[in-house]
Amino acid sequence: MSLIEKLKLPNDIKKLSDTELAILAKDIRQLILDTVISNGGHLASNLGVVELTLALYKVFDFPKDKLIFDVGHQCYTHKILSGRLDKFSSLRKKDGLSGFPKREESPYDSFNTGHSSSALSIACGFMRAKKLSSENFEIISVIGDGSLTGGLIFEALNDSGNIGEKQIIVLNDNSMSISKNVGAMSNYLLRLHNSSFYNSLKGSVSKTFSGMKFGKIDAVKVLENLKKRIKYAVQGGLPFDQFNLKYFGPIDGHNFKELINVLETAKKEKNSVIIHVVTKKGRGYLPAEINPDKYHGISASKCGDKKDCEEKTGEFENSNETFSEVFGKTLTEMAEKNRKIVAVTAAMSDGTGLTFFQNKFPERFFDVGIAEAHAVTMSAAMSLSGYKPYFAVYSSFLQRGFDELLLDVCMQNLPVTFCIDRAGIVGEDGETHQGIFDLSYLMMIPNLTVCAPKDAQELKDVLKFSENFNAPLAIRYPKGYSKCYKNKNKIEYSKWEKLTSDSNIYLLAVGAKMVEIAFKTSKLLKEKNILSTVVNCLFVKPFDIELLKSLKDKYVFTFEDNVVSGGFGANISLFLNSNNINCTVNNFAFPDKFISHASVSEIYEMNNLTSKNIALKIEKIIKK
């Protein structure tokens, strides 16, 4: 029996020696590795924080003390230690443990997190509540070095100094976010890593002058200003001091003695502190240590997304490339002929397929770190300077740049192309990552054209169309492998494509996943002698007005992988009603709620959006 099985977690952790903690850390790493290989999940980031999380549990009293994980995908050890060991095998599965902190699961999860750079704003809220209630508890935020590229964290740091309450910030520095970190803050932390001279000097000074006095003043206090001057000279600046944070570090994030000592010291401090902990992403699993970006998030099976593409219906063939790969390769090919094309990412070069572009044109590739809002506005300015920016971003992350998209790009009608990856359902990452809200806010923005290609070839064609499109453009596509439809339609602005022959029933489908479902629905209806016309609505905005006007007295069914409110179907219904086009309209979309984690197929089944369920509903409506 392993040590992890013998312990009554979390209380028994406080009794363990450093040696026993090391054994426990090994057991936990193996459990995380086995579970993630089986279920999928965030591997490298979780393997890197095992010792740090154990040390936090040894020193602090959770859940009385508040533990906040920025981003949240590094919380697996925390879940194991907080009484969820027996459920850990259900990680990321339907009705199982979430891969992120979730208050509904446990009182140990103090706040639901899923995106970067929000932890310190959360901490400010807890600090103010603590002050108002006069309660006594510690507030500990674990933030990554990549989080420091997000502006929200500096807004919180600026505010926290005004509160008059203590917080403890643990800066987990593994030199990675998802892609390799970039920017001035990353370089600053690197200088801190290399300041062994300063750290050894600091220790020597403290030992030498301990107990000595200059007159009536403690010599160590007198030397505090000297220490800061040494720090400034050796490390090149004091950004943390400017926010009234006492700095400790760098600390070896895999050394229990160092971790526990510094956390105990921070606990005794009366004022706010920041502890700079250096860890190795993927620690204990060599492939993840060598390639932490490749093992940031892994699927349970590499063919998991492809499996959904194996059913042959006669209308399409399977592709061996994901949409991300098709995008990256196509943009690279375009950039070979057009030197004005530039690619922008927010720490997601590999995930969005831009590695191809980065390797071929490093001087035209810009990774701004986890700073989506900044990426949007920067792209706007580059377009004004004659360049053609393509900002590749996950759907759920583009939400963070809404104001900039609205005012800095679209209000000025600037030709920035947004390549929106992971649109629709992404599955096991859950509520914070499902891309089911983008159509609702994209469709409301003036001057913005929105496209959703049905397959890999159409994505290529839309990208080539975008090169000479002199206005804001959003191209959305899902996670996973693409299909290749037999229909090859020349792109004409705002025009839709009929994929089957005319009938009295129209299935208006948006995007790859929904066109596929519409095709399968049409096939099931045909088996019951109900003919339907499948329409690929490539241009989600603007509409194909001519086609919509032809739908008088028809049955119209819209298909979209977005919430129903404000989406494609809702806007179609509004248009038909406003223009007195009398027809029966029904919308198939996700309900207005946050979609929890499960596999993609399970989520569609849970929400009655499978072709079988939809075909039954359409049959009932037609017969009625």
C-alpha positions in Angstrom: 0.0 0.0 0.0 1.4 3.4 -1.0 1.8 6.2 1.5 -1.0 8.2 -0.1 -3.4 5.4 0.6 -2.4 5.2 4.3 -2.9 8.8 5.1 -6.0 10.5 6.3 -5.8 13.6 4.1 -5.2 16.5 4.6 -4.6 16.5 8.4 -1.9 13.8 8.5 0.4 15.8 6.1 1.3 18.2 8.9 2.9 15.2 10.8 5.1 14.0 7.9 8.9 14.5 7.8 10.6 15.8 4.7 11.6 12.2 3.8 8.0 11.1 4.0 6.8 14.1 2.1 9.2 13.1 -0.7 7.8 9.6 -0.8 4.2 11.0 -0.9 5.2 13.4 -3.7 6.4 10.4 -5.7 3.1 8.5 -5.1 1.1 11.6 -6.1 3.1 12.1 -9.3 2.5 8.5 -10.3 -1.2 8.9 -9.6 -1.4 12.1 -11.6 0.5 10.5 -14.5 -1.7 7.4 -14.6 -4.9 9.4 -14.4 -4.0 12.0 -17.0 -2.8 9.3 -19.5 -6.2 7.6 -19.0 -8.5 10.6 -18.8 -6.5 13.4 -20.5 -5.8 16.7 -18.8 -3.0 19.1 -17.9 0.1 17.0 -17.2 3.3 19.1 -17.2 1.9 21.9 -15.0 0.6 19.6 -12.4 3.8 17.5 -12.2 5.7 20.7 -11.5 3.8 21.8 -8.4 3.5 18.6 -6.3 6.1 19.6 -3.7 4.8 23.2 -3.6 1.3 22.1 -3.0 2.3 19.6 -0.3 4.3 22.4 1.5 1.3 24.7 1.4 -0.8 22.0 3.0 1.8 21.3 5.7 2.1 25.0 6.7 -1.4 26.4 6.2 -4.9 25.4 7.5 -7.2 24.9 4.5 -10.0 25.6 3.9 -10.0 28.2 6.7 -7.1 29.8 4.9 -8.0 30.7 1.3 -6.0 29.1 -1.5 -6.4 30.6 -4.9 -4.9 29.0 -8.0 -4.5 31.3 -10.9 -5.6 29.7 -14.2 -6.4 26.6 -12.0 -5.2 23.8 -14.3 -2.4 23.0 -11.8 -4.8 22.0 -9.0 -4.6 18.2 -9.2 -2.4 17.7 -6.2 -4.6 20.1 -4.3 -7.7 18.0 -5.2 -6.0 14.8 -4.1 -5.0 16.3 -0.7 -8.4 17.9 0.0 -10.4 14.7 0.4 -11.0 13.9 -3.2 -8.6 11.0 -3.6 -11.3 8.4 -3.9 -12.9 10.4 -6.8 -9.7 11.3 -8.6 -10.1 8.5 -11.1 -13.2 10.4 -12.4 -11.1 13.5 -13.3 -12.5 15.3 -16.3 -15.1 12.6 -16.9 -18.9 13.2 -17.0 -20.2 13.8 -13.5 -16.6 13.5 -12.2 -14.0 15.9 -10.8 -13.4 19.0 -12.8 -9.9 19.7 -14.0 -10.1 23.2 -12.5 -11.0 24.5 -9.0 -14.8 24.3 -8.5 -16.6 25.6 -5.4 -19.5 23.2 -6.1 -17.1 20.3 -5.5 -15.4 21.2 -2.3 -15.0 23.9 0.3 -11.3 23.7 -0.3 -11.8 25.3 -3.7 -12.2 28.9 -2.7 -13.0 30.3 -6.1 -13.7 28.9 -9.6 -10.8 29.7 -11.9 -10.0 28.8 -15.5 -8.3 31.8 -17.1 -5.0 33.5 -16.4 -4.2 36.5 -14.2 -7.4 36.8 -12.1 -6.0 35.4 -8.8 -4.9 38.6 -7.3 -8.1 40.4 -8.0 -9.8 37.5 -6.2 -7.4 37.9 -3.3 -8.3 41.6 -3.1 -11.9 40.7 -2.6 -11.0 38.2 0.1 -8.7 40.8 1.7 -11.5 43.4 1.9 -14.0 40.9 3.2 -11.5 39.8 5.9 -11.0 43.4 6.9 -14.8 44.1 7.1 -15.5 40.9 9.1 -12.4 41.1 11.3 -11.8 37.4 10.7 -8.4 35.8 11.0 -7.2 33.7 8.0 -4.4 33.7 5.5 -4.9 34.4 1.8 -2.5 32.6 -0.5 -2.5 33.0 -4.3 -0.4 30.7 -6.5 0.3 32.5 -9.8 2.5 31.4 -12.7 5.2 33.5 -14.3 3.1 33.6 -17.5 0.3 35.2 -15.5 2.4 38.3 -15.1 2.0 39.1 -18.7 -1.7 39.8 -18.1 -2.7 43.4 -17.3 -5.4 42.3 -14.8 -2.7 41.1 -12.3 -1.1 44.6 -12.2 -4.4 46.3 -11.7 -4.9 44.0 -8.7 -1.3 44.7 -7.4 -1.9 48.4 -7.7 -5.1 48.1 -5.7 -3.9 45.6 -3.0 -1.6 48.2 -1.5 -4.5 50.3 -0.5 -6.4 47.6 1.3 -4.3 47.4 4.5 -4.5 43.6 4.7 -1.9 40.9 4.2 -1.7 38.5 1.3 0.8 35.9 0.4 1.7 35.5 -3.3 3.5 32.4 -4.5 5.1 33.0 -7.9 5.5 29.6 -9.5 8.2 30.3 -12.0 8.7 27.5 -14.5 9.6 29.7 -17.4 6.5 28.5 -19.3 2.9 29.4 -19.6 1.7 27.2 -22.4 4.2 28.3 -25.0 7.6 29.6 -23.8 7.3 32.8 -21.9 8.2 36.1 -23.6 8.7 39.7 -22.6 10.4 41.9 -20.1 8.9 40.2 -17.0 10.2 36.9 -18.1 13.6 38.4 -18.6 13.5 40.0 -15.2 12.7 36.6 -13.5 15.5 35.0 -15.4 17.9 37.6 -13.9 16.5 36.7 -10.5 17.3 33.0 -11.2 20.9 33.9 -11.9 21.4 36.0 -8.9 23.1 33.4 -6.8 25.7 36.0 -5.7 23.0 38.2 -4.3 21.2 35.4 -2.4 24.4 34.1 -0.9 25.5 37.6 0.0 22.1 38.3 1.7 22.5 35.2 3.9 26.1 36.1 4.9 25.1 39.6 5.8 22.2 38.5 8.0 24.4 35.9 9.9 27.3 38.4 10.3 25.2 41.2 11.8 22.7 39.1 13.7 22.4 40.5 17.3 24.6 43.5 16.6 23.4 47.1 17.1 24.4 50.5 15.7 23.7 52.5 18.8 20.2 51.5 19.8 19.2 50.4 16.4 19.3 46.7 15.3 22.1 46.4 12.8 20.0 44.1 10.5 17.3 46.8 10.2 20.0 49.4 9.5 21.2 47.2 6.7 17.8 46.8 5.2 18.3 49.7 2.8 21.7 48.4 1.9 20.1 45.1 1.0 17.7 46.8 -1.3 20.5 48.7 -2.9 22.4 45.5 -3.5 19.3 43.9 -4.8 18.7 46.8 -7.2 22.3 46.6 -8.5 22.5 42.9 -8.9 19.0 42.1 -10.1 18.2 45.2 -12.1 15.1 46.7 -10.5 12.6 46.2 -7.8 9.1 45.9 -9.3 7.7 43.9 -6.4 9.0 46.4 -3.8 7.0 49.1 -5.6 3.8 47.2 -4.8 4.8 47.0 -1.1 5.5 43.3 -1.4 8.4 41.8 0.6 10.3 39.5 -1.8 11.6 36.1 -0.9 13.5 34.0 -3.4 14.3 32.5 -5.6 13.4 29.3 -3.8 13.9 25.7 -5.1 10.3 24.6 -5.7 11.2 20.9 -5.3 13.1 21.3 -2.0 10.7 20.7 1.0 13.0 22.2 3.6 13.4 25.5 1.7 9.7 25.6 0.8 8.4 24.9 4.3 10.9 27.4 5.8 9.9 30.2 3.6 6.2 29.5 3.9 6.5 29.5 7.7 8.4 32.8 7.5 5.7 34.3 5.2 3.0 33.1 7.6 4.6 35.0 10.5 5.0 38.2 8.4 2.5 41.0 9.2 2.7 42.5 5.7 2.2 41.2 2.2 4.9 39.0 0.7 5.7 37.4 -2.6 7.6 34.1 -2.7 9.5 33.4 -5.9 9.5 29.6 -6.3 11.4 28.1 -9.2 9.9 24.7 -10.4 10.4 22.5 -13.4 7.3 21.9 -15.5 6.8 18.2 -16.1 9.0 17.2 -13.1 9.4 13.5 -12.7 8.3 12.5 -16.2 11.1 12.9 -18.6 9.1 13.4 -21.8 7.1 16.2 -20.1 10.3 17.8 -18.7 11.9 17.8 -22.2 8.8 19.1 -24.0 6.6 20.8 -21.4 4.6 22.6 -24.1 3.7 19.3 -25.8 2.5 17.9 -22.5 0.7 21.0 -21.2 -2.6 19.5 -22.0 -3.0 16.0 -23.5 -6.0 14.0 -24.7 -6.9 10.6 -23.3 -6.2 9.2 -26.7 -4.5 11.0 -29.6 -7.2 9.6 -31.9 -10.0 10.8 -29.6 -11.1 13.7 -31.8 -10.5 11.7 -35.0 -12.9 8.9 -33.9 -15.9 11.1 -34.5 -14.8 11.5 -38.1 -14.7 7.8 -39.0 -18.4 7.4 -39.9 -18.7 7.4 -43.6 -21.9 9.0 -45.0 -20.9 9.4 -48.6 -20.9 13.2 -48.4 -17.4 13.7 -47.0 -14.0 12.1 -46.5 -11.8 12.2 -43.4 -8.8 14.5 -43.1 -5.6 13.6 -41.3 -5.1 17.2 -40.3 -6.7 19.3 -37.5 -8.2 22.7 -38.2 -5.3 24.2 -36.3 -2.7 22.5 -38.5 -4.6 23.5 -41.7 -4.7 27.1 -40.5 -1.0 27.3 -39.6 0.2 25.7 -42.8 -2.1 27.8 -45.0 -1.2 31.1 -43.4 2.5 30.2 -43.8 2.0 29.5 -47.5 0.2 32.8 -47.9 3.0 34.7 -46.0 5.6 33.3 -48.5 4.1 35.5 -51.2 2.8 38.4 -49.1 5.4 40.0 -46.8 2.7 42.2 -45.2 1.1 39.2 -43.4 2.0 38.9 -39.7 0.9 36.4 -37.1 0.0 37.2 -33.6 -0.6 34.9 -30.6 -1.1 35.2 -26.9 1.1 32.4 -25.6 -0.6 29.8 -27.8 1.7 29.3 -30.8 1.6 25.5 -30.7 -2.1 25.1 -29.8 -3.2 27.4 -32.6 -1.0 25.9 -35.3 1.3 28.9 -35.6 4.5 26.9 -35.0 4.8 26.5 -38.7 4.7 30.2 -39.2 7.0 30.9 -36.3 9.7 28.6 -37.7 9.5 30.0 -41.2 9.0 33.7 -40.5 10.2 34.5 -36.9 10.5 38.2 -37.7 6.8 38.4 -38.6 5.6 36.2 -35.7 4.6 38.0 -32.5 3.9 36.2 -29.2 2.7 38.9 -26.7 2.2 36.5 -23.8 -1.1 35.9 -22.0 -2.4 39.3 -23.0 -5.3 38.9 -25.4 -6.7 42.4 -25.1 -3.2 43.8 -25.8 -2.9 41.5 -28.8 -6.1 42.8 -30.3 -5.2 46.5 -30.0 -1.6 45.9 -31.2 -3.0 44.2 -34.3 -5.3 47.1 -35.0 -2.3 49.5 -35.0 -0.2 47.2 -37.2 -3.1 47.1 -39.7 -3.0 51.0 -39.8 0.7 50.7 -40.7 0.0 48.7 -43.8 0.4 45.2 -42.4 -2.2 42.3 -42.5 -2.4 40.9 -38.9 -3.9 37.4 -38.2 -4.6 36.9 -34.5 -5.0 33.2 -33.7 -6.8 32.8 -30.4 -9.0 30.3 -28.6 -12.7 31.2 -28.6 -12.9 31.3 -24.8 -9.8 33.6 -24.6 -11.0 36.1 -27.2 -13.7 37.0 -24.6 -11.0 38.8 -22.7 -10.4 41.2 -25.6 -14.1 42.1 -26.3 -13.8 45.8 -25.6 -10.7 46.1 -27.8 -12.3 44.1 -30.5 -15.4 46.4 -30.4 -13.7 49.8 -30.2 -10.1 49.5 -31.4 -10.7 47.2 -34.4 -14.4 47.3 -35.5 -15.3 50.9 -34.7 -12.4 51.9 -36.9 -13.2 49.2 -39.5 -9.6 47.9 -39.5 -8.6 44.8 -41.5 -7.6 42.5 -38.7 -8.4 38.8 -39.1 -9.4 36.8 -36.0 -8.7 33.1 -36.4 -10.9 31.7 -33.6 -9.8 28.2 -32.7 -11.7 25.9 -30.3 -15.0 27.4 -31.2 -18.0 25.4 -29.9 -17.6 22.5 -27.5 -14.1 21.5 -26.4 -15.2 18.9 -23.9 -13.3 17.9 -20.8 -11.9 21.4 -19.9 -15.4 22.4 -18.9 -17.2 25.7 -18.4 -14.3 28.1 -18.6 -13.1 26.8 -22.0 -16.3 25.9 -24.0 -16.4 28.3 -27.0 -20.2 28.6 -27.0 -20.6 32.4 -26.6 -18.6 33.9 -29.4 -21.4 34.0 -32.0 -23.6 35.9 -29.5 -21.2 38.7 -29.1 -19.5 38.6 -32.6 -22.9 39.0 -34.4 -23.8 42.2 -32.5 -20.6 44.1 -33.5 -20.9 46.5 -36.4 -18.4 46.2 -39.3 -17.4 42.6 -38.3 -17.8 39.8 -40.8 -18.1 36.3 -39.3 -17.3 33.1 -41.1 -17.5 29.4 -40.0 -16.0 27.1 -42.7 -17.4 23.6 -43.0 -14.1 21.7 -43.6 -10.4 22.0 -44.1 -10.6 23.1 -47.8 -13.1 25.8 -47.0 -10.9 27.1 -44.2 -8.1 27.4 -46.7 -10.4 29.2 -49.1 -11.6 31.6 -46.5 -8.0 32.4 -45.4 -7.1 33.2 -49.0 -10.3 35.3 -49.3 -9.3 37.2 -46.2 -6.0 38.3 -47.7 -7.7 41.0 -49.8 -10.7 41.6 -47.5 -10.3 45.2 -46.2 -12.4 45.0 -43.0 -12.5 43.1 -39.7 -13.1 39.4 -40.2 -13.6 36.6 -37.7 -13.1 32.9 -38.8 -14.2 30.4 -36.3 -13.5 26.6 -36.3 -13.6 23.8 -33.8 -11.0 21.8 -32.0 -10.0 18.5 -33.7 -9.8 16.9 -37.1 -11.5 18.2 -40.2 -13.6 16.5 -42.8 -13.4 17.2 -46.5 -16.7 17.5 -48.2 -17.2 16.6 -51.9 -18.9 20.0 -52.5 -16.4 22.6 -53.6 -18.1 26.0 -53.6 -16.4 29.2 -54.8 -16.6 31.8 -52.0 -18.8 34.7 -52.7 -19.3 37.3 -50.0 -22.3 36.7 -47.8 -23.5 33.7 -49.9 -24.5 30.4 -48.5 -24.2 27.0 -50.1 -26.9 24.3 -50.7 -25.3 20.9 -50.1 -28.4 18.9 -51.0 -31.3 19.5 -53.5 -34.2 21.8 -52.9 -37.1 20.8 -50.6 -39.7 22.3 -48.3 -37.5 21.8 -45.2 -34.3 23.8 -44.8 -31.5 22.9 -42.4 -29.3 26.0 -42.0 -26.0 24.9 -40.4 -23.1 26.9 -39.1 -19.6 25.5 -38.9 -18.0 22.1 -39.3 -19.6 20.2 -36.4 -23.1 21.5 -37.1 -22.9 20.9 -40.9 -21.9 17.3 -40.1 -24.9 17.0 -37.7 -27.2 18.5 -40.3 -26.0 16.1 -42.9 -26.6 13.1 -40.7 -30.0 14.5 -39.6 -31.0 14.9 -43.3 -30.0 11.3 -43.9 -32.1 10.0 -41.0 -35.1 12.1 -42.2 -34.7 10.7 -45.8 -35.0 7.2 -44.4 -38.5 8.3 -43.3 -39.3 9.9 -46.7 -38.8 13.4 -45.4 -36.6 15.4 -47.8 -34.5 18.3 -46.5 -32.1 20.8 -47.9 -28.8 21.2 -46.0 -27.4 24.7 -46.2 -23.8 25.5 -45.3 -24.0 29.0 -43.8 -20.4 29.9 -44.3 -21.0 33.6 -43.8 -22.7 33.7 -40.4 -22.7 37.5 -40.7 -23.9 39.0 -43.0 -26.7 36.7 -44.0 -27.5 35.4 -47.4 -30.5 37.7 -47.8 -31.6 36.4 -51.2 -31.8 32.8 -49.8 -33.6 33.9 -46.7 -36.2 35.7 -48.7 -36.9 32.5 -50.6 -37.9 30.6 -47.4 -41.5 31.9 -47.3 -43.9 29.2 -46.3 -40.9 26.8 -45.7 -39.8 24.9 -42.6 -36.6 26.4 -41.3 -34.3 24.7 -38.7 -31.0 26.4 -37.6 -28.0 24.5 -36.3 -25.2 26.1 -34.3 -22.6 25.2 -31.6 -23.4 28.3 -29.6 -25.9 29.3 -26.9 -29.3 30.1 -28.3 -29.5 33.7 -27.0 -28.1 36.2 -29.4 -26.7 33.5 -31.7 -27.2 32.6 -35.3 -30.7 31.1 -35.0 -32.0 33.9 -32.8 -30.8 36.5 -35.4 -32.3 34.5 -38.2 -35.6 34.4 -36.5 -35.4 38.1 -35.9 -34.6 38.8 -39.5 -37.4 36.6 -40.9 -39.9 38.2 -38.5 -38.8 41.8 -39.1 -39.1 41.2 -42.9 -42.5 39.5 -42.7 -41.2 36.3 -44.2 -43.8 33.9 -43.0 -42.2 30.5 -42.2 -41.9 28.0 -39.3 -38.5 28.5 -37.5 -36.9 26.3 -34.9 -33.4 26.8 -33.4 -31.1 24.0 -32.4 -28.4 25.4 -30.1 -27.0 25.0 -26.7 -29.2 26.2 -23.8 -28.3 29.4 -22.1 -26.1 27.9 -19.4 -22.5 27.0 -18.7 -21.7 23.6 -20.0 -19.8 21.3 -17.6 -17.0 18.9 -18.5 -17.6 15.7 -20.3 -16.5 14.3 -23.7 -17.7 16.2 -26.8 -20.1 13.4 -27.8 -21.5 13.2 -24.3 -22.2 16.9 -24.2 -24.1 16.8 -27.5 -26.1 13.9 -26.2 -26.8 15.6 -22.8 -28.1 18.6 -24.6 -30.2 16.7 -27.2 -28.1 18.0 -30.1 -27.3 14.6 -31.8 -28.6 14.0 -35.3 -30.9 11.3 -34.0 -32.5 13.6 -31.4 -32.9 16.4 -33.8 -34.3 14.2 -36.6 -37.0 13.0 -34.1 -37.9 16.6 -33.2 -38.1 17.7 -36.8 -40.3 14.7 -37.7 -42.7 15.6 -34.9 -42.9 19.2 -35.9 -43.5 18.3 -39.6 -46.2 15.8 -38.7 -47.9 18.2 -36.3 
